[in-house]
Amino acid sequence: MTRGPEKQFDPEVALEQAMRVFWVHGYEAASLSELLKNMGIGKKSLYDTFGNKQSLFLKALEHYARTNIQDVQARLSADGSPLGHLKQLLKDLQEMHSQPGSCGCMLGTNIADFNTEDKAIAKVMRGYLQQAEDVLTATLIRAQAVGEISPESNPRNLARLLLCTVQGVALIGRVMENSSTLEGAVTAAIYLLDRS
């Protein structure tokens, strides 16, 4: 049996391009023609390599979540103050989502966009949000262990508050004309962390 022809494209590059289309337009609004154009491949190559549109979206979402959650985890687990790293992350996210043309967070924008009856996508999104919550919780537990937050504080609940704050900042930042709302939200979150 002879092998078929080698792929004429880099699947990782094509997936990165698909991720950007889903990030900007959302799952529902990302048309097949827009995906194919940006990925630089034909319909047969898409189906042969990635499956259908849902399968492609889940692979793109996995790529996004894996790289972003790993980056956040690396930043928060670096040597130094866990609470300091967390506060700097919040400020950096606020700054990033205050820029004109911010696309927000791919997870958050697609949570707001997709048909919630699609149980497969909903399950995957819940999983990634749980991973993010777990990373934040672990950071706050370390902060508690070194005396940066009170032993009375609940790291899991604080992590949930921060997850909702970060997702809100990312989503709202897509339409705000100035940074005052995002800055105010992050300032309030940091104020709360400093007093936890």
N, C-alpha and C positions, 0 to 999 in steps of 0.2 A: 504494500500500500504506500503510495507516494504522499509526502507531506504537501499541504497547500502552500501557496506563496507566502513569503514573510510579510508581516504587517508593514505597510508603507508609512506608518506614523508611530509616534511614541505614545503609548497608552497613558503614561503618567502626565504628559503635557496635555493630552486631550482631556483627561479627567480634571486637571487644574482649570482648564478653560470652561468646562461644563460647570464646575463649582462656581466660577465667577458669574456665569449666566444665572444660575439658580440663586446666587447671593443677591444679585441686583434685581432680578425680576420676580423671584419667588417660584416655588414649584408649579403652582397652577398656571401662572402667566408665562412661564418659560416655554416657548413653542419649540417643536421639534426642528423646524427650519432654522431658528435662531441658534439652537444648540449645535446643529450640524455645521452651520457656517462658522461659528466660533471655535469649534473643535477641529475644523479642517478635515472632516471625514464624511463619508457617505453613509446612508441609512443602513446598508448591509454591514458595514464595519462597526457601526454603533451596536447593532443587535448582536453581531457575532462576538464582540469584545465585552460589552457592558450589559447586554440584555435590553429590556424595555426601558421606558422613561423612568418608571418608579425605581427600577434596579439601579439605573445610572444615578438618580438623585440620592439614593441611599449610599452608594459608593462615594459620591461627591461629599455628602454630609459626613461620612466616616473620615474622609481625608481632612476636611475642615476641622472636625472635632478633635481628631488625633493630634494634628499639628498645634492647634490652639490650646487645647487642654494641657498638652505636654509642655508648651512654652510657659504657660501660667504656672504649672507645677514646678518647673525648673526655677522660675523667678522666686516663687514663694518659699522654696526649700533651700535657697542659697544660704551661705553663712551670713550671720548677722541677725538683726532683729526681725522675728517673724511679723510682728505688728508693723514695724517700719516698712517691710517689703509689701505688706498688704495695703497700707495707706498709699504707698507710691504707685502700686498697681491701679488703685482706684483713680488717682490723679491722672495717670497716663491714659486710662480708658476714657476718662472725661475729656481730656485734651483731644484724643483721637476722634471721638464721636462728635466733638464740637466743630470739626473741620467741615467746610463746604463740600458737599458731595459724599458725605459719609454714607456707607451702605448699611451701617449698623452691624449687628451680629447675625451671621447666617442662620444660626439656630433660632434666634428670636424673631427675625423677619419671616421665617418660614413657619414658625409656630402661629404667627398672626395670620398667615396666608393660606395654609393648606386646609383641605377638607378634613375635618376632625373625625369623620367616619372612616378614614383610611387608618385602620388599626395598626398596620405594619409600620407606617411612618410615625404614628403617635408613640408606639412602643420604643422605637429607636430614639426619638427625641427625648422621651422621659429618661432613657438610659444615659444619654449624654448630659442632660441637666443634673442627673444624680451624680455622675462623675465630677462635674464642676462643683456641686455642693460638697462632695466628699473632700475635694482638694482644699476648699475654703475651710471646712471643718477641721481638717488635719492641721492647717496653719494656725487656726485659733486655739487648738489644743496645745500646740507648741508654745504659742504666746502665753497661754495660761500657765504652762509648766515653768516658764522663766519669769513669771510674775508681771507680765505686761498687761494682762487683764485679770479681773477678780476671779477667785475660785468659785464665787457664787454665780458667775456668768454661765450661760448655756451656749457652748460653742456651736452646736448644731443649729440652734435657732438664730444665732447671729449670722451664721453662714447662709441660712435661708433668706434672711433679710438682705444680705449683701448680694446674693444671687438675683433676687428680684430687683434690687436697686440697679445693678449692672445691666441687666436685661432692659430695664426701663430707660436708662441713660442711652443705651445703644439704639433703642427703637425711637425714642423721642428725638434724639439727635439728628435723625434723618430729615426732619422737617423744621427744626428750630432755626430762626434767623440769627440768634445770638446765643452765647454760651451761658447766660445767667441761670437758666433753669437747671442745666446739668451741673454747673458749678455749685449751685445751692444744694442740690441733692447729695453730691459727693462730700461737700463741706459738712452737711448734717450727719452723714454716715460716719465720717471720721471723728466728729465731735462725740457721737455715740460710742464709737470704739474706744476713744480716749477715756471715757467714763465708765466703761464696762468692767 
